[in-house]
């Protein structure tokens, strides 16, 4: 298991995560599904997916993320693809492993992505609590068995679903990065997709489970600092990360407006580093050029 990334974070050094996968797939001509988002890329466009991972490694990423954000069994079953669960997820890990083998000239870790992505983008279609819990456990175990180095919980924004996914990830014994998503409103920070859910009350029940890293991700750039401050105020003293959205992908929320440039992301990231963040990356809208700008911060010893 590759752990250099975690040792570096604990030593106070910067570690660079990769950027978006779905947006890069589309930019390279792959149509995404309105039911399972990017999940089928591992099955149908593995060479494109492998090259995306390779490009992030070339750009300087220390961690690349498997294309398993939307491939839990309950999501695939909603599209009649439950019987392909193992094949799709194993192919997703294999694409990342192949990219690392082909181009990495330094230690590169592979993060297995797990999210609480609802079937068909519809939060009313979650399965029973037991089935949902079992699906997270099944995916976490498969990712661990296929050799990922850590698990990345992504777009976590509530306790009901987030705690199930986080507990399943922690049961594997792998390091876990808890990725929280927020927005800002007139009433303060809220969950990304639910303005009625305040952000701060979510923190302690999740942080007390002791993930290895807490990151603010899929969150607008201008909200990241406020969300990080809330995490610290909740008592978090372990490594912090930030990988914001730079533009929202269709199906994952309303458009955010003009795309954040690599230099704009790097400028914002330098401020987060000054505030204690050590894991840097990008979410929707971030491509290899953005990751290269973050790698430059790492390489200049910020």
LOLO-168875 format. One record per residue (C-alpha): residue number from 1; residue in one letter; x, y, z. Coordinates in pm, 1 decimal, padded with zeros to 6 digits. Layout:
! LOLO-168875
> seq | type | c1 | c2 | c3
> NUM | a | X | Y | Z
...
END
This chain:
! LOLO-168875
> seq | type | c1 | c2 | c3
> 1 | x | 00000.0 | 00000.0 | 00000.0
> 2 | x | 00137.6 | 00340.6 | -00101.9
> 3 | x | 00145.9 | 00561.7 | 00209.5
> 4 | x | 00404.1 | 00825.3 | 00116.5
> 5 | x | 00121.9 | 01073.0 | 00053.2
> 6 | x | -00007.7 | 01037.2 | 00410.0
> 7 | x | 00338.7 | 01058.2 | 00563.8
> 8 | x | 00396.0 | 01381.2 | 00373.1
> 9 | x | 00066.2 | 01529.5 | 00487.0
> 10 | x | 00144.3 | 01444.9 | 00848.1
> 11 | x | 00485.8 | 01606.5 | 00806.5
> 12 | x | 00315.8 | 01927.3 | 00690.0
> 13 | x | 00414.1 | 01891.9 | 00324.4
> 14 | x | 00183.2 | 01952.7 | 00027.9
> 15 | x | 00026.6 | 01660.8 | -00157.1
> 16 | x | -00148.3 | 01712.0 | -00491.0
> 17 | x | -00469.0 | 01530.8 | -00582.7
> 18 | x | -00599.9 | 01502.7 | -00938.0
> 19 | x | -00889.5 | 01692.3 | -01096.5
> 20 | x | -01223.8 | 01610.1 | -01255.6
> 21 | x | -01292.3 | 01283.4 | -01432.7
> 22 | x | -01644.0 | 01332.6 | -01570.3
> 23 | x | -01564.5 | 01668.6 | -01726.0
> 24 | x | -01244.9 | 01534.6 | -01881.4
> 25 | x | -01429.7 | 01235.8 | -02025.0
> 26 | x | -01680.2 | 01467.8 | -02189.1
> 27 | x | -01411.3 | 01703.3 | -02311.9
> 28 | x | -01250.4 | 01404.0 | -02481.9
> 29 | x | -01572.5 | 01304.0 | -02656.9
> 30 | x | -01728.7 | 01054.4 | -02415.4
> 31 | x | -02104.0 | 01088.7 | -02361.3
> 32 | x | -02205.2 | 01053.2 | -01996.9
> 33 | x | -02519.1 | 00883.7 | -01869.6
> 34 | x | -02817.9 | 01063.5 | -01723.3
> 35 | x | -02863.6 | 00760.2 | -01500.2
> 36 | x | -02515.9 | 00660.2 | -01379.8
> 37 | x | -02307.6 | 00965.8 | -01476.2
> 38 | x | -01951.8 | 00854.7 | -01563.8
> 39 | x | -01970.4 | 00497.3 | -01432.9
> 40 | x | -01972.9 | 00325.6 | -01772.5
> 41 | x | -01649.6 | 00485.6 | -01890.6
> 42 | x | -01446.3 | 00211.0 | -01725.9
> 43 | x | -01635.0 | -00048.8 | -01929.1
> 44 | x | -01678.1 | 00134.3 | -02260.1
> 45 | x | -01391.7 | 00386.2 | -02279.8
> 46 | x | -01115.1 | 00239.8 | -02069.2
> 47 | x | -00834.2 | 00374.9 | -02289.3
> 48 | x | -00968.1 | 00730.8 | -02257.6
> 49 | x | -01005.4 | 00690.0 | -01883.8
> 50 | x | -00652.9 | 00551.6 | -01850.0
> 51 | x | -00513.9 | 00846.4 | -02045.0
> 52 | x | -00695.2 | 01094.4 | -01819.6
> 53 | x | -00531.6 | 00934.2 | -01516.7
> 54 | x | -00196.6 | 00938.8 | -01696.2
> 55 | x | -00232.3 | 01306.7 | -01783.5
> 56 | x | -00296.5 | 01391.4 | -01418.8
> 57 | x | 00016.3 | 01199.8 | -01317.6
> 58 | x | 00215.6 | 01385.0 | -01583.6
> 59 | x | 00074.2 | 01712.0 | -01451.1
> 60 | x | 00212.9 | 01633.2 | -01107.2
> 61 | x | -00066.2 | 01457.8 | -00915.7
> 62 | x | 00049.3 | 01252.1 | -00618.4
> 63 | x | -00294.1 | 01085.9 | -00593.8
> 64 | x | -00526.1 | 00980.1 | -00874.4
> 65 | x | -00889.4 | 00887.3 | -00812.2
> 66 | x | -01076.2 | 00589.0 | -00951.2
> 67 | x | -01381.1 | 00651.3 | -01166.3
> 68 | x | -01614.1 | 00489.1 | -00911.3
> 69 | x | -01800.0 | 00798.4 | -00789.2
> 70 | x | -02133.0 | 00675.1 | -00929.5
> 71 | x | -02091.5 | 00297.8 | -00944.5
> 72 | x | -02235.2 | 00170.0 | -00616.8
> 73 | x | -02459.7 | -00130.9 | -00670.1
> 74 | x | -02782.1 | 00055.7 | -00594.3
> 75 | x | -02696.9 | 00318.2 | -00859.6
> 76 | x | -02615.8 | 00057.5 | -01122.9
> 77 | x | -02925.7 | -00144.8 | -01035.9
> 78 | x | -03143.4 | 00159.7 | -01101.7
> 79 | x | -03019.7 | 00144.3 | -01461.5
> 80 | x | -03048.3 | -00233.7 | -01491.9
> 81 | x | -02671.9 | -00279.5 | -01456.2
> 82 | x | -02640.1 | -00432.3 | -01112.2
> 83 | x | -02507.5 | -00757.4 | -01257.8
> 84 | x | -02208.6 | -00562.7 | -01395.7
> 85 | x | -02111.9 | -00409.8 | -01060.6
> 86 | x | -01789.0 | -00608.2 | -01016.3
> 87 | x | -01675.7 | -00574.4 | -01378.2
> 88 | x | -01732.7 | -00198.4 | -01393.0
> 89 | x | -01556.1 | -00124.5 | -01066.9
> 90 | x | -01264.7 | -00359.7 | -01126.9
> 91 | x | -01210.7 | -00205.6 | -01469.6
> 92 | x | -01214.3 | 00140.5 | -01310.4
> 93 | x | -00938.0 | 00047.2 | -01067.5
> 94 | x | -00746.0 | -00130.2 | -01343.9
> 95 | x | -00745.9 | 00187.2 | -01556.0
> 96 | x | -00588.0 | 00384.9 | -01272.9
> 97 | x | -00333.4 | 00111.4 | -01197.6
> 98 | x | -00239.1 | 00086.8 | -01566.2
> 99 | x | -00184.9 | 00462.4 | -01588.8
> 100 | x | 00037.6 | 00458.6 | -01281.8
> 101 | x | 00237.6 | 00164.9 | -01417.0
> 102 | x | 00278.0 | 00329.3 | -01757.3
> 103 | x | 00386.1 | 00681.6 | -01664.0
> 104 | x | 00457.5 | 00732.5 | -01292.9
> 105 | x | 00820.8 | 00809.9 | -01213.2
> 106 | x | 00756.2 | 00884.2 | -00844.9
> 107 | x | 00520.6 | 00743.5 | -00579.1
> 108 | x | 00157.2 | 00788.2 | -00687.5
> 109 | x | -00130.7 | 00667.0 | -00472.1
> 110 | x | -00469.9 | 00553.8 | -00598.7
> 111 | x | -00780.8 | 00673.9 | -00416.5
> 112 | x | -01095.5 | 00466.3 | -00448.7
> 113 | x | -01389.9 | 00704.1 | -00482.0
> 114 | x | -01713.4 | 00636.8 | -00294.7
> 115 | x | -02003.4 | 00881.1 | -00292.2
> 116 | x | -02363.8 | 00899.4 | -00182.6
> 117 | x | -02466.3 | 00967.0 | -00542.6
> 118 | x | -02842.1 | 00899.6 | -00566.0
> 119 | x | -02987.9 | 00678.3 | -00837.1
> 120 | x | -03060.6 | 00880.4 | -01151.3
> 121 | x | -02958.2 | 01199.6 | -00966.5
> 122 | x | -03284.1 | 01166.9 | -00770.0
> 123 | x | -03253.6 | 01168.5 | -00387.5
> 124 | x | -03601.1 | 01016.6 | -00354.3
> 125 | x | -03470.4 | 00694.0 | -00512.2
> 126 | x | -03228.2 | 00579.4 | -00242.2
> 127 | x | -03281.6 | 00214.5 | -00142.1
> 128 | x | -03353.6 | 00102.1 | 00211.8
> 129 | x | -03098.9 | 00198.8 | 00475.6
> 130 | x | -02979.6 | -00161.4 | 00495.3
> 131 | x | -02937.3 | -00193.8 | 00119.3
> 132 | x | -02756.8 | 00139.5 | 00101.2
> 133 | x | -02519.6 | 00044.1 | 00383.2
> 134 | x | -02447.9 | -00292.2 | 00220.0
> 135 | x | -02376.1 | -00119.7 | -00112.0
> 136 | x | -02114.7 | 00108.8 | 00042.1
> 137 | x | -01954.3 | -00185.1 | 00219.4
> 138 | x | -01949.6 | -00390.1 | -00099.3
> 139 | x | -01783.0 | -00112.0 | -00297.8
> 140 | x | -01533.6 | -00031.8 | -00021.7
> 141 | x | -01429.2 | -00395.9 | 00007.6
> 142 | x | -01396.9 | -00438.5 | -00370.0
> 143 | x | -01181.9 | -00126.2 | -00399.1
> 144 | x | -00960.7 | -00243.8 | -00113.8
> 145 | x | -00924.8 | -00590.3 | -00265.2
> 146 | x | -00834.5 | -00439.9 | -00603.7
> 147 | x | -00546.1 | -00255.3 | -00441.6
> 148 | x | -00639.0 | 00109.5 | -00390.8
> 149 | x | -00421.4 | 00290.9 | -00136.7
> 150 | x | -00693.8 | 00498.9 | 00025.9
> 151 | x | -01066.1 | 00562.8 | 00002.9
> 152 | x | -01202.9 | 00904.9 | -00090.8
> 153 | x | -01553.1 | 00980.4 | 00036.5
> 154 | x | -01683.2 | 01246.4 | -00202.0
> 155 | x | -01965.9 | 01500.6 | -00190.8
> 156 | x | -02067.2 | 01406.4 | 00161.8
> 157 | x | -02325.5 | 01656.2 | 00282.0
> 158 | x | -02551.7 | 01487.2 | 00532.9
> 159 | x | -02533.8 | 01248.2 | 00824.8
> 160 | x | -02802.5 | 01005.3 | 00707.4
> 161 | x | -02613.8 | 00886.5 | 00399.0
> 162 | x | -02267.0 | 01019.9 | 00476.6
> 163 | x | -02225.2 | 00828.1 | 00801.0
> 164 | x | -02315.0 | 00500.5 | 00628.1
> 165 | x | -02054.2 | 00555.3 | 00358.0
> 166 | x | -01788.4 | 00675.5 | 00601.3
> 167 | x | -01838.4 | 00381.3 | 00836.8
> 168 | x | -01812.9 | 00137.9 | 00544.9
> 169 | x | -01489.3 | 00296.7 | 00426.8
> 170 | x | -01332.6 | 00296.6 | 00771.7
> 171 | x | -01416.1 | -00073.3 | 00819.9
> 172 | x | -01161.6 | -00161.8 | 00547.9
> 173 | x | -00872.6 | -00028.9 | 00755.9
> 174 | x | -00750.9 | 00188.8 | 00467.0
> 175 | x | -00679.7 | 00559.2 | 00514.9
> 176 | x | -00993.8 | 00761.2 | 00440.2
> 177 | x | -01028.0 | 01114.2 | 00305.5
> 178 | x | -01366.5 | 01259.7 | 00398.8
> 179 | x | -01475.9 | 01504.6 | 00128.7
> 180 | x | -01743.5 | 01749.7 | 00242.6
> 181 | x | -01942.4 | 01978.3 | 00011.3
> 182 | x | -02097.4 | 02312.1 | 00103.4
> 183 | x | -02250.2 | 02631.7 | -00031.3
> 184 | x | -02292.4 | 02974.8 | 00120.8
> 185 | x | -02630.7 | 03136.3 | 00172.1
> 186 | x | -02771.0 | 03430.7 | 00360.1
> 187 | x | -02803.8 | 03204.3 | 00662.1
> 188 | x | -02443.0 | 03084.3 | 00646.2
> 189 | x | -02299.0 | 02759.9 | 00516.1
> 190 | x | -02538.3 | 02490.6 | 00398.9
> 191 | x | -02507.1 | 02147.3 | 00245.1
> 192 | x | -02425.2 | 02172.7 | -00125.1
> 193 | x | -02752.0 | 02028.4 | -00256.5
> 194 | x | -02982.5 | 02111.4 | 00035.7
> 195 | x | -03006.0 | 02476.8 | 00142.6
> 196 | x | -03228.0 | 02371.1 | 00433.7
> 197 | x | -02942.8 | 02166.9 | 00584.9
> 198 | x | -02689.9 | 02380.8 | 00772.3
> 199 | x | -02329.4 | 02270.1 | 00726.3
> 200 | x | -02188.1 | 02305.1 | 01078.2
> 201 | x | -02423.6 | 02054.2 | 01250.6
> 202 | x | -02299.4 | 01784.0 | 01012.3
> 203 | x | -01939.8 | 01813.8 | 01118.0
> 204 | x | -01894.0 | 01668.7 | 01465.6
> 205 | x | -02087.7 | 01342.1 | 01404.8
> 206 | x | -01867.7 | 01277.7 | 01100.3
> 207 | x | -01536.0 | 01411.1 | 01229.3
> 208 | x | -01559.8 | 01206.8 | 01549.3
> 209 | x | -01534.8 | 00892.8 | 01334.1
> 210 | x | -01169.5 | 00991.4 | 01276.2
> 211 | x | -01099.8 | 00981.2 | 00903.1
> 212 | x | -00735.9 | 01037.3 | 00804.1
> 213 | x | -00799.8 | 01363.1 | 00617.2
> 214 | x | -01091.4 | 01603.4 | 00586.9
> 215 | x | -01124.2 | 01793.8 | 00261.1
> 216 | x | -01364.0 | 02057.6 | 00138.1
> 217 | x | -01448.9 | 01947.7 | -00215.8
> 218 | x | -01711.0 | 02012.5 | -00485.1
> 219 | x | -01755.8 | 02350.3 | -00318.6
> 220 | x | -01726.2 | 02691.5 | -00490.6
> 221 | x | -01378.2 | 02841.2 | -00466.4
> 222 | x | -01501.8 | 03146.5 | -00277.4
> 223 | x | -01672.0 | 02928.0 | -00013.5
> 224 | x | -01381.6 | 02691.4 | 00057.6
> 225 | x | -01214.5 | 02915.3 | 00315.7
> 226 | x | -01532.3 | 02955.6 | 00519.8
> 227 | x | -01598.2 | 02581.2 | 00509.6
> 228 | x | -01241.6 | 02500.6 | 00615.5
> 229 | x | -01274.7 | 02740.8 | 00907.9
> 230 | x | -01592.9 | 02560.9 | 01015.1
> 231 | x | -01411.6 | 02226.1 | 01012.4
> 232 | x | -01130.7 | 02364.2 | 01227.2
> 233 | x | -01381.7 | 02528.5 | 01463.1
> 234 | x | -01546.8 | 02187.5 | 01505.6
> 235 | x | -01223.2 | 02060.2 | 01656.1
> 236 | x | -01047.0 | 01899.8 | 01358.0
> 237 | x | -00668.6 | 01897.4 | 01409.9
> 238 | x | -00556.2 | 01642.1 | 01150.6
> 239 | x | -00463.0 | 01704.0 | 00784.5
> 240 | x | -00689.5 | 01931.7 | 00580.3
> 241 | x | -00755.3 | 01932.4 | 00208.1
> 242 | x | -00930.2 | 02143.5 | -00053.9
> 243 | x | -01038.4 | 02043.7 | -00402.1
> 244 | x | -01312.0 | 02282.7 | -00513.6
> 245 | x | -01544.1 | 02285.7 | -00809.0
> 246 | x | -01439.8 | 02530.0 | -01078.2
> 247 | x | -01756.0 | 02492.5 | -01283.9
> 248 | x | -02047.9 | 02260.6 | -01214.6
> 249 | x | -02114.3 | 01963.1 | -01439.0
> 250 | x | -02472.7 | 01922.3 | -01567.1
> 251 | x | -02665.3 | 01696.3 | -01334.9
> 252 | x | -02461.7 | 01797.4 | -01032.3
> 253 | x | -02609.8 | 02141.5 | -00970.3
> 254 | x | -02656.3 | 02481.6 | -01127.8
> 255 | x | -02376.3 | 02632.5 | -01334.1
> 256 | x | -02139.2 | 02847.1 | -01133.8
> 257 | x | -02047.3 | 03090.6 | -01407.8
> 258 | x | -01704.3 | 03165.5 | -01552.5
> 259 | x | -01445.8 | 02890.2 | -01528.1
> 260 | x | -01168.8 | 02940.5 | -01274.3
> 261 | x | -00832.5 | 02952.9 | -01450.7
> 262 | x | -00526.9 | 02756.6 | -01335.4
> 263 | x | -00359.2 | 03071.6 | -01205.4
> 264 | x | -00675.9 | 03175.8 | -01019.8
> 265 | x | -00699.3 | 02833.3 | -00857.6
> 266 | x | -00332.6 | 02844.3 | -00760.9
> 267 | x | -00375.6 | 03190.7 | -00608.7
> 268 | x | -00669.9 | 03072.5 | -00398.8
> 269 | x | -00484.3 | 02753.1 | -00304.7
> 270 | x | -00183.9 | 02949.8 | -00179.4
> 271 | x | -00416.8 | 03117.8 | 00070.5
> 272 | x | -00555.1 | 02782.0 | 00182.6
> 273 | x | -00202.0 | 02653.3 | 00232.4
> 274 | x | -00130.5 | 02953.3 | 00454.1
> 275 | x | -00438.6 | 02850.1 | 00655.6
> 276 | x | -00305.5 | 02496.6 | 00705.4
> 277 | x | -00432.6 | 02301.1 | 00404.1
> 278 | x | -00187.6 | 02044.1 | 00269.3
> 279 | x | -00395.1 | 01833.6 | 00026.7
> 280 | x | -00473.8 | 02029.6 | -00291.1
> 281 | x | -00669.4 | 01928.6 | -00599.5
> 282 | x | -00970.9 | 02010.4 | -00810.4
> 283 | x | -01321.5 | 01885.9 | -00874.8
> 284 | x | -01564.9 | 01967.3 | -01157.1
> 285 | x | -01398.6 | 02187.3 | -01418.1
> 286 | x | -01042.1 | 02114.5 | -01306.0
> 287 | x | -00820.5 | 01961.3 | -01572.7
> 288 | x | -00453.7 | 01864.3 | -01593.9
> 289 | x | -00354.0 | 02227.5 | -01642.4
> 290 | x | -00509.1 | 02317.4 | -01306.4
> 291 | x | -00330.0 | 02030.4 | -01135.3
> 292 | x | -00000.5 | 02140.9 | -01288.8
> 293 | x | -00053.7 | 02485.7 | -01132.1
> 294 | x | -00108.4 | 02325.0 | -00791.1
> 295 | x | 00195.7 | 02101.3 | -00836.0
> 296 | x | 00401.7 | 02416.3 | -00891.7
> 297 | x | 00299.4 | 02535.7 | -00542.3
> 298 | x | 00414.8 | 02203.6 | -00397.5
> 299 | x | 00740.6 | 02210.4 | -00590.3
> 300 | x | 00822.2 | 02564.3 | -00482.7
> 301 | x | 00795.6 | 02458.6 | -00121.1
> 302 | x | 00485.4 | 02650.7 | -00015.1
END
